């Protein structure tokens, strides 16, 4: 498994590696935004707590969806 991962890394072009890094950055950004929106008590926008939590959960789910797509694209 480790050998396969090393070979896969060596086959990636610079462009593909760049997109992998950008994808991971956006995964972390959406995850952080979702957690921030859920746990920030004095959220700057006037939203009901239920809507704020729902919006945060949607962002977290979307971040994991992006992560899943990054992992599947990285297997090629």
N, CA, C and O of each residue as an XYZ file, in Angstrom:
304
protein
N       0.819     -1.191      0.000
C       0.000      0.000      0.000
C       0.861      1.251      0.000
O       0.603      2.188     -0.757
N       1.886      1.270      0.849
C       2.771      2.418      0.901
C       3.542      2.559     -0.405
O       3.770      3.674     -0.875
N       3.940      1.444     -0.990
C       4.651      1.466     -2.257
C       3.763      2.024     -3.359
O       4.224      2.804     -4.192
N       2.483      1.628     -3.372
C       1.528      2.121     -4.354
C       1.333      3.625     -4.206
O       1.229      4.338     -5.204
N       1.283      4.110     -2.975
C       1.118      5.537     -2.719
C       2.334      6.315     -3.204
O       2.197      7.408     -3.754
N       3.512      5.760     -3.002
C       4.736      6.416     -3.442
C       4.789      6.484     -4.962
O       5.161      7.516     -5.519
N       4.426      5.408     -5.635
C       4.406      5.403     -7.095
C       3.379      6.389     -7.626
O       3.630      7.075     -8.616
N       2.224      6.465     -6.976
C       1.172      7.377     -7.385
C       1.640      8.827     -7.236
O       1.335      9.668     -8.082
N       2.377      9.117     -6.168
C       2.880     10.464     -5.934
C       3.895     10.852     -7.004
O       3.934     12.002     -7.440
N       4.711      9.898     -7.421
C       5.727     10.184     -8.424
C       5.113     10.400     -9.801
O       5.701     11.099    -10.626
N       3.932      9.813    -10.073
C       3.287      9.965    -11.372
C       2.575     11.309    -11.513
O       2.296     11.741    -12.632
N       2.278     11.973    -10.403
C       1.514     13.213    -10.452
C       2.349     14.337    -11.053
O       3.533     14.486    -10.748
N       1.712     15.118    -11.908
C       2.391     16.283    -12.457
C       2.333     17.416    -11.444
O       1.642     17.315    -10.430
N       3.042     18.466    -11.713
C       3.048     19.620    -10.817
C       1.654     20.237    -10.714
O       1.240     20.674     -9.640
N       0.942     20.267    -11.826
C      -0.419     20.806    -11.842
C      -1.351     19.968    -10.959
O      -2.149     20.521    -10.202
N      -1.254     18.656    -11.051
C      -2.102     17.780    -10.239
C      -1.773     17.910     -8.758
O      -2.677     17.885     -7.923
N      -0.505     18.049     -8.423
C      -0.120     18.242     -7.026
C      -0.642     19.571     -6.501
O      -1.093     19.659     -5.359
N      -0.582     20.608     -7.336
C      -1.093     21.919     -6.948
C      -2.585     21.849     -6.653
O      -3.048     22.391     -5.650
N      -3.343     21.178     -7.529
C      -4.777     21.041     -7.305
C      -5.080     20.214     -6.063
O      -6.074     20.467     -5.383
N      -4.250     19.241     -5.760
C      -4.420     18.454     -4.545
C      -4.242     19.337     -3.310
O      -5.027     19.256     -2.365
N      -3.219     20.168     -3.324
C      -2.971     21.062     -2.188
C      -4.098     22.076     -2.049
O      -4.570     22.324     -0.939
N      -4.539     22.667     -3.164
C      -5.638     23.638     -3.127
C      -6.914     22.959     -2.631
O      -7.664     23.549     -1.853
N      -7.167     21.735     -3.069
C      -8.338     20.995     -2.615
C      -8.307     20.750     -1.118
O      -9.332     20.875     -0.448
N      -7.143     20.402     -0.587
C      -7.028     20.182      0.853
C      -7.211     21.487      1.626
O      -7.809     21.493      2.702
N      -6.698     22.589      1.083
C      -6.870     23.894      1.742
C      -8.350     24.253      1.820
O      -8.825     24.710      2.860
N      -9.083     24.048      0.719
C     -10.505     24.374      0.728
C     -11.299     23.413      1.608
O     -12.287     23.817      2.220
N     -10.889     22.162      1.681
C     -11.523     21.232      2.609
C     -11.400     21.760      4.036
O     -12.383     21.805      4.776
N     -10.196     22.154      4.414
C      -9.979     22.673      5.761
C     -10.710     23.990      5.982
O     -11.198     24.254      7.081
N     -10.788     24.825      4.935
C     -11.485     26.109      5.067
C     -12.976     25.900      5.301
O     -13.551     26.535      6.185
N     -13.613     25.025      4.527
C     -15.049     24.765      4.719
C     -15.318     24.110      6.071
O     -16.318     24.417      6.721
N     -14.442     23.221      6.491
C     -14.601     22.584      7.794
C     -14.490     23.622      8.912
O     -15.295     23.627      9.843
N     -13.497     24.492      8.813
C     -13.316     25.532      9.831
C     -14.487     26.514      9.834
O     -14.939     26.935     10.899
N     -14.979     26.881      8.651
C     -16.129     27.796      8.589
C     -17.355     27.171      9.236
O     -18.067     27.833      9.991
N     -17.603     25.901      8.944
C     -18.751     25.225      9.530
C     -18.670     25.165     11.042
O     -19.648     25.444     11.735
N     -17.503     24.802     11.553
C     -17.332     24.738     13.007
C     -17.419     26.121     13.649
O     -17.968     26.275     14.740
N     -16.878     27.112     12.968
C     -16.940     28.473     13.492
C     -18.372     28.971     13.561
O     -18.779     29.563     14.561
N     -19.127     28.738     12.518
C     -20.518     29.188     12.505
C     -21.327     28.493     13.589
O     -22.188     29.118     14.209
N     -21.072     27.230     13.827
C     -21.823     26.498     14.853
C     -21.485     27.001     16.257
O     -22.386     27.214     17.067
N     -20.208     27.190     16.550
C     -19.795     27.464     17.925
C     -19.593     28.937     18.251
O     -19.315     29.260     19.406
N     -19.717     29.838     17.295
C     -19.538     31.267     17.543
C     -20.822     31.819     18.149
O     -21.859     31.866     17.488
N     -20.747     32.233     19.396
C     -21.940     32.699     20.112
C     -22.455     34.033     19.565
O     -23.662     34.190     19.383
N     -21.583     34.980     19.306
C     -21.979     36.305     18.820
C     -21.773     36.389     17.310
O     -20.997     37.212     16.824
N     -22.466     35.540     16.584
C     -22.347     35.510     15.129
C     -22.803     36.854     14.559
O     -23.862     37.347     14.949
N     -22.032     37.465     13.642
C     -22.341     38.823     13.185
C     -23.680     38.960     12.451
O     -24.255     40.048     12.439
N     -24.180     37.905     11.852
C     -25.460     37.977     11.152
C     -26.578     37.526     12.086
O     -26.401     36.630     12.912
N     -27.710     38.159     11.937
C     -28.850     37.841     12.790
C     -29.540     36.586     12.264
O     -30.408     36.660     11.395
N     -29.143     35.433     12.801
C     -29.723     34.149     12.413
C     -30.221     33.442     13.668
O     -29.620     33.560     14.735
N     -31.299     32.723     13.536
C     -31.768     31.904     14.643
C     -30.749     30.788     14.875
O     -30.111     30.329     13.928
N     -30.592     30.352     16.110
C     -29.591     29.303     16.399
C     -29.802     28.015     15.595
O     -28.830     27.367     15.209
N     -31.042     27.643     15.344
C     -31.292     26.430     14.558
C     -30.797     26.558     13.129
O     -30.217     25.621     12.581
N     -31.028     27.730     12.519
C     -30.550     27.956     11.153
C     -29.026     28.043     11.107
O     -28.394     27.561     10.167
N     -28.447     28.662     12.135
C     -26.993     28.776     12.186
C     -26.351     27.395     12.285
O     -25.367     27.118     11.599
N     -26.898     26.534     13.128
C     -26.359     25.176     13.275
C     -26.565     24.381     11.988
O     -25.674     23.646     11.561
N     -27.732     24.525     11.370
C     -27.999     23.810     10.117
C     -27.026     24.254      9.023
O     -26.514     23.422      8.274
N     -26.771     25.561      8.930
C     -25.833     26.070      7.926
C     -24.421     25.548      8.190
O     -23.706     25.189      7.254
N     -24.020     25.505      9.458
C     -22.708     24.969      9.809
C     -22.589     23.494      9.467
O     -21.550     23.052      8.977
N     -23.643     22.731      9.721
C     -23.639     21.294      9.400
C     -23.561     21.082      7.888
O     -22.861     20.184      7.420
N     -24.275     21.902      7.131
C     -24.208     21.799      5.667
C     -22.790     22.073      5.180
O     -22.297     21.373      4.295
N     -22.134     23.072      5.738
C     -20.748     23.356      5.339
C     -19.811     22.209      5.703
O     -18.909     21.884      4.932
N     -20.008     21.600      6.851
C     -19.159     20.475      7.259
C     -19.395     19.269      6.350
O     -18.441     18.600      5.952
N     -20.643     18.990      6.023
C     -20.941     17.881      5.109
C     -20.322     18.142      3.741
O     -19.763     17.236      3.124
N     -20.424     19.395      3.264
C     -19.834     19.741      1.976
C     -18.314     19.595      2.006
O     -17.716     19.173      1.017
N     -17.687     19.937      3.126
C     -16.233     19.792      3.214
C     -15.827     18.321      3.131
O     -14.832     17.991      2.486
N     -16.589     17.436      3.777
C     -16.265     16.011      3.692
C     -16.560     15.444      2.301
O     -15.883     14.519      1.852
N     -17.563     15.993      1.625
C     -17.814     15.603      0.240
C     -16.635     15.982     -0.642
O     -16.220     15.197     -1.494
N     -16.096     17.174     -0.445
C     -14.903     17.596     -1.199
C     -13.714     16.694     -0.874
O     -12.954     16.320     -1.768
N     -13.552     16.345      0.403
C     -12.457     15.474      0.802
C     -12.577     14.106      0.140
O     -11.585     13.541     -0.320
N     -13.802     13.576      0.094
C     -14.045     12.291     -0.568
C     -13.663     12.362     -2.047
O     -13.055     11.432     -2.577
N     -14.015     13.452     -2.707
C     -13.676     13.594     -4.121
C     -12.172     13.722     -4.315
O     -11.634     13.199     -5.291
N     -11.477     14.410     -3.399
C     -10.030     14.532     -3.498
C      -9.372     13.168     -3.364
O      -8.454     12.843     -4.117
N      -9.830     12.375     -2.418
C      -9.261     11.047     -2.207
C      -9.500     10.163     -3.430
O      -8.596      9.440     -3.849
N     -10.691     10.210     -4.004
C     -10.974      9.386     -5.182
C     -10.186      9.852     -6.393
O      -9.743      9.018     -7.184
N      -9.998     11.141     -6.567
C      -9.196     11.645     -7.684
C      -7.726     11.308     -7.511
O      -7.000     11.145     -8.492
N      -7.290     11.204     -6.275
C      -5.876     10.926     -5.987
C      -5.522      9.464     -6.261
O      -4.344      9.142     -6.418
N      -6.516      8.572     -6.321
C      -6.246      7.155     -6.558
C      -5.852      6.863     -7.993
O      -5.240      5.829     -8.261
N      -6.183      7.739     -8.914
C      -5.871      7.502    -10.339
C      -4.399      7.537    -10.612
O      -3.978      7.356    -11.755
